[in-house]
């Protein structure tokens, strides 16, 4: 059984058998990995703490025939500032939920790993927790090849006059009134929200504050649902359904 050492952040965990725990990891070296922590549910297990979401660790993984096993772990960061603030904690868990849903196992994602840490660090110190989340959402969409277009109509390629645009996730971004295909859901938003979405895409680093953060985050959610073909329950709860 071969082994390797990875720098990992726990995205999600769930129980397996009577005492084991499975974890979804985002690693710098191997991208997203699902691994088993044997005995992690036992009271005195040394692996219990490192299976908590938002834990960054140096892990030694042993590769079995069908799965990986965590055989050694050294925690390197717990993001304590997130764990002591409820709003920041909820927002950071939404970010991990999104990464887990958007990334596939077995594909290298070094840029996604760096993005994961950058957004968590920004949420930890930001004035408005949703601001870096929205920026991270759009940057992650770009990494996986689903970046929406907010600057011009995705149907015509022409600029849309202020107040004449709607968002259509199935089309891939903003369209003008009357350009939405029949049966395609569209979201009416303010010109300020579209401008904020466009501005976020142009930023090189996550903002610490966004005036229309709630509206922007609600506008991003339908795009994730369309791209992922599924729900993000933690995100819906955070945004009030």
Buried (B, 14 or more C-beta within 10 A) or exposed (E): EEEBEBBBBBBBBEEBEEEBBBBBBBBBBBBBBBBBBBBBBBEEBEBBEBBBBBBBBBBBBBBEEEBBBBBBBEEBEBBEBBBEBEEBBBBBBBBBBBBBBBBEEEEEBEEBBEBBBBBBBBBBEBEBBBBBBBBBBBBBBBBBEBBBBBBBBBBEEEEBEEEBBBBBBEBBBBBBEEBBEEEEEBBEBBEEBBBBBBBBBEEEEBBBEBEBBBBBBBBBBBBBBBBBEEEBEBBEEBBEE
